[in-house]
Amino acid sequence: MSFQICALPVEPFKHLFGRPDDTLAAHAAARLVADRKPGFPCRVSLIDAEIGESVLLVNYEHLPAASPYRSRYAVYVREHATRAHPEVNEVPQQLRLRLLSVRAFDAAAMLLEADVVDGTAVEQAIERMFDNPRVAYLHLHNAKPGCYAARVDRV
């Protein structure tokens, strides 16, 4: 089964790039400087920030559906990031380095299944969950901090 990992679009964050700290705070955001790699995974570029690179920590609604599972959480975005477009069946290195929570949702944004897997084995979890025809899409989260990582669609 073919799949496509989808990064967040850059547009919801562009208005924050280069803004002063007080403006960021008014948008429930903060600027941080990466002090380790890996450690600051950008959800737009799907790569970890380099040590010394500026990132924004932003509260983002990654599941805006009218569902009990509607959800938002903090995500990192590299300032001036461009959106990644992984190839079909490609898993970005950023995801391979982490313990991932894989969550399967139906078309009504209701959770059907969830699992925790090592990023090196995420393809098997994706394939297994997409074997269920009721699964419309998957969300990947970094399992330890719980933050949203990426969406996975059938191709």
C-alpha positions as CSV (number, residue, x, y, z in Angstrom):
1,M,0.0,0.0,0.0
2,S,1.4,3.4,-1.0
3,F,1.4,6.3,1.4
4,Q,2.4,10.0,1.4
5,I,3.7,11.8,4.5
6,C,2.5,15.4,4.5
7,A,4.3,18.3,6.2
8,L,2.5,21.3,7.5
9,P,2.1,24.2,5.1
10,V,4.3,27.2,5.9
11,E,1.5,29.8,5.4
12,P,0.0,29.6,8.9
13,F,3.4,30.5,10.4
14,K,4.9,33.0,7.9
15,H,3.4,36.0,9.7
16,L,5.5,35.1,12.7
17,F,8.9,34.9,11.0
18,G,11.2,37.6,12.1
19,R,8.7,39.1,14.6
20,P,9.8,40.5,18.0
21,D,9.3,38.4,21.1
22,D,6.3,40.5,22.3
23,T,4.5,39.9,19.0
24,L,5.2,36.2,19.2
25,A,3.9,36.0,22.8
26,A,0.7,37.7,21.7
27,H,0.3,34.7,19.3
28,A,1.1,32.1,22.0
29,A,4.5,31.5,20.3
30,A,8.1,31.8,21.4
31,R,11.5,31.9,19.6
32,L,14.1,29.4,20.7
33,V,17.6,28.6,19.6
34,A,18.4,24.9,18.9
35,D,21.0,23.7,21.4
36,R,21.1,20.1,20.2
37,K,20.4,18.0,17.1
38,P,18.2,16.2,16.9
39,G,15.9,18.0,19.3
40,F,14.0,20.7,17.4
41,P,11.9,19.0,14.6
42,C,10.4,21.4,12.1
43,R,6.9,20.3,11.0
44,V,7.1,22.3,7.8
45,S,10.5,21.2,6.5
46,L,10.5,17.8,8.2
47,I,14.1,18.3,9.3
48,D,15.7,19.0,12.6
49,A,17.0,22.5,13.2
50,E,20.8,22.9,13.2
51,I,22.5,23.9,16.5
52,G,22.3,27.6,16.8
53,E,19.3,27.9,14.4
54,S,16.3,29.9,15.4
55,V,12.9,28.1,15.6
56,L,9.5,29.1,16.6
57,L,7.5,27.1,19.1
58,V,3.9,27.6,18.1
59,N,0.6,26.2,19.3
60,Y,-1.0,24.6,16.2
61,E,-4.4,23.0,15.7
62,H,-3.4,19.8,13.8
63,L,-6.9,18.2,14.0
64,P,-9.4,21.0,13.5
65,A,-12.3,18.5,12.9
66,A,-15.7,18.7,14.7
67,S,-14.8,15.6,16.7
68,P,-14.0,14.7,20.3
69,Y,-10.5,14.2,19.0
70,R,-10.1,17.8,17.9
71,S,-6.6,18.7,19.0
72,R,-3.9,21.3,19.1
73,Y,-0.4,21.2,20.6
74,A,3.0,22.9,20.4
75,V,5.1,22.4,17.3
76,Y,8.5,23.7,16.2
77,V,8.8,25.6,12.9
78,R,12.2,26.7,11.6
79,E,12.1,30.4,10.7
80,H,12.0,30.7,7.0
81,A,11.3,27.0,6.5
82,T,10.0,25.8,3.2
83,R,7.5,23.0,3.0
84,A,8.8,19.5,2.5
85,H,7.3,17.2,-0.1
86,P,8.5,13.7,0.6
87,E,8.2,11.2,-2.2
88,V,5.5,8.5,-2.1
89,N,6.5,5.9,0.5
90,E,9.4,8.1,1.8
91,V,9.9,8.5,5.5
92,P,11.9,11.6,6.4
93,Q,15.0,11.0,8.6
94,Q,13.5,13.3,11.2
95,L,10.7,10.7,11.8
96,R,13.1,7.7,11.7
97,L,15.0,9.1,14.7
98,R,12.0,9.1,17.0
99,L,9.6,6.9,18.9
100,L,6.3,7.6,17.1
101,S,2.7,7.3,18.1
102,V,0.7,6.4,15.0
103,R,-3.0,7.3,15.1
104,A,-5.6,6.1,12.6
105,F,-8.7,8.2,12.0
106,D,-11.9,7.7,10.0
107,A,-13.5,10.3,7.7
108,A,-15.3,11.8,10.7
109,A,-12.0,12.3,12.6
110,M,-12.8,9.5,15.1
111,L,-9.9,7.5,16.3
112,L,-10.0,3.9,15.1
113,E,-6.6,2.6,16.2
114,A,-3.3,3.7,17.7
115,D,0.1,2.2,18.3
116,V,3.6,3.3,19.4
117,V,6.5,2.2,17.1
118,D,10.1,3.0,16.5
119,G,10.5,5.4,13.6
120,T,12.6,2.8,11.8
121,A,9.6,0.5,11.6
122,V,6.8,3.1,10.9
123,E,6.1,1.7,7.4
124,Q,4.8,-1.6,8.9
125,A,2.4,0.3,11.2
126,I,1.2,2.5,8.3
127,E,0.6,-0.5,6.1
128,R,-1.2,-2.4,8.9
129,M,-3.5,0.5,9.7
130,F,-4.3,1.3,6.1
131,D,-5.4,-2.3,5.6
132,N,-8.5,-1.2,7.4
133,P,-10.7,0.4,4.7
134,R,-12.4,2.6,7.3
135,V,-9.1,4.4,8.0
136,A,-9.1,7.7,6.1
137,Y,-5.7,9.1,7.3
138,L,-3.1,8.7,10.0
139,H,-1.4,11.2,12.3
140,L,2.1,10.7,13.5
141,H,3.1,12.2,16.9
142,N,6.5,12.1,18.7
143,A,5.5,9.6,21.3
144,K,7.4,11.0,24.3
145,P,6.4,14.7,24.2
146,G,3.2,13.9,22.4
147,C,3.5,16.6,19.8
148,Y,2.1,16.3,16.3
149,A,4.7,15.3,13.6
150,A,3.0,14.8,10.3
151,R,-0.1,13.4,8.5
152,V,-0.1,10.3,6.4
153,D,-2.5,9.8,3.4
154,R,-3.1,6.9,1.1
155,V,-1.8,7.3,-2.4
